[in-house]
Amino acid sequence: MNILGLDTIGGIVKTVGDIAGDLITTDKERLQLELDGYRAESERMAGQVEVNKIEAGSASLFVAGWRPAVGWVGVAAMAYQFLAYPFLQWGWAALQASGLVQAAMMPPPPLDTDALWVILSGILGLGVYRTAEKVKGVTR
């Protein structure tokens, strides 16, 4: 007798596997089910491509302009973090030393660069993909 009941669990798993195997009896049927799944996914992706084309062709800034807006927000955030922020720190210290800013006042905060890199790497990846499309001659 097995205390943990592993023989019983193994038997249940084997029975369920046999029933599932009986539902799909031939290799041809299994391959057809896989092919149907791939077709459904391909149709879903083609639908998304059509939605993207419609969005890109829209004259509305709120529809077609969200990708460039994300890019510009990323550029502004990087400019602040890596160009303006070091100068702000230096200027803040100089203003505190001269007495124009109280010593207890905190300088402006840095940005959360971890989140920034995730967003910008995605945008840069899309930009590289679009450049590759242009090189291959794919039009808008």
C-alpha positions in Angstrom: 0.0 0.0 0.0 1.3 3.4 -0.9 0.8 5.9 1.9 0.9 9.0 -0.4 -1.5 7.6 -2.9 0.9 8.1 -5.8 -0.3 4.9 -7.5 -3.9 6.3 -7.4 -2.8 9.7 -8.7 -0.8 8.1 -11.5 -3.8 6.0 -12.5 -6.0 9.0 -12.6 -3.5 10.9 -14.8 -3.2 7.9 -17.1 -7.0 7.5 -17.4 -7.5 11.2 -18.2 -4.6 11.0 -20.8 -6.2 8.0 -22.4 -9.6 9.7 -22.6 -8.0 12.8 -24.2 -6.1 10.6 -26.6 -9.3 8.8 -27.6 -11.0 12.1 -28.5 -8.3 12.8 -31.1 -7.7 9.4 -32.7 -5.3 10.0 -35.6 -2.2 12.0 -36.3 -4.0 13.6 -39.2 -6.7 14.9 -36.8 -4.1 16.2 -34.4 -2.2 18.0 -37.2 -5.5 19.5 -38.5 -6.3 20.9 -35.0 -2.9 22.4 -34.8 -3.2 23.9 -38.3 -6.7 25.3 -37.4 -5.1 26.9 -34.3 -2.4 28.5 -36.4 -4.9 29.8 -38.9 -7.0 31.4 -36.2 -3.9 33.1 -34.7 -2.9 34.3 -38.2 -6.3 35.8 -38.8 -6.3 37.5 -35.5 -2.9 39.0 -36.2 -4.0 40.1 -39.7 -7.0 41.9 -38.1 -4.7 43.7 -35.7 -2.5 44.8 -38.7 -5.6 46.3 -40.4 -6.5 48.2 -37.2 -2.9 49.5 -37.0 -3.2 50.7 -40.7 -6.4 52.5 -40.0 -5.0 54.2 -36.9 -1.8 55.3 -38.7 -3.9 56.8 -41.5 -6.1 58.8 -39.3 -6.0 62.5 -39.3 -6.9 62.7 -35.6 -3.9 63.5 -33.4 -5.4 61.3 -30.6 -5.6 58.3 -32.9 -2.5 58.5 -35.1 -0.4 60.6 -32.8 -0.1 58.4 -29.7 3.1 56.6 -30.9 5.0 59.8 -31.6 3.6 61.3 -28.4 5.1 58.4 -26.4 8.4 58.9 -28.2 8.5 62.6 -27.4 7.6 62.0 -23.8 10.4 59.5 -23.6 12.8 62.0 -25.2 11.7 64.7 -22.8 12.1 62.3 -19.8 15.6 61.3 -20.9 16.6 64.9 -21.6 15.4 65.8 -18.1 17.1 62.9 -16.4 20.5 62.9 -18.2 20.9 66.5 -19.3 18.8 68.9 -17.1 18.8 67.0 -13.8 22.6 67.1 -13.3 22.6 70.8 -14.0 19.6 71.3 -11.6 21.5 69.5 -8.9 24.6 71.7 -9.4 22.5 74.9 -9.7 20.5 73.9 -6.6 23.6 73.4 -4.5 25.0 76.8 -5.8 21.7 78.5 -4.8 21.7 76.9 -1.4 25.4 77.9 -0.9 24.6 81.5 -1.8 21.6 81.6 0.5 18.9 82.1 -2.2 17.4 78.7 -1.4 17.0 77.4 2.1 19.2 74.5 3.0 16.3 72.5 4.2 14.6 72.6 0.7 15.0 69.4 -1.3 16.1 69.6 -5.0 13.8 68.4 -7.8 13.5 64.6 -7.8 15.1 62.3 -10.3 12.9 60.1 -12.6 12.3 56.4 -12.2 14.6 55.3 -15.0 13.6 51.6 -14.7 10.1 52.3 -16.0 11.6 54.8 -18.6 13.9 52.2 -20.1 11.1 49.6 -20.4 8.9 52.1 -22.4 11.7 53.5 -24.5 13.2 50.1 -25.4 9.7 49.1 -26.7 9.5 52.3 -28.7 13.0 52.0 -30.1 12.2 48.4 -31.1 9.2 49.5 -33.0 11.3 52.2 -34.7 13.9 49.7 -35.8 11.1 47.5 -37.1 9.7 50.4 -39.1 13.1 51.3 -40.5 13.6 47.7 -41.6 10.2 47.9 -43.4 11.2 51.1 -45.2 14.5 49.5 -46.3 12.6 46.5 -47.7 10.3 48.9 -49.6 7.1 48.4 -47.5 4.9 51.4 -47.9 2.6 53.0 -45.3 
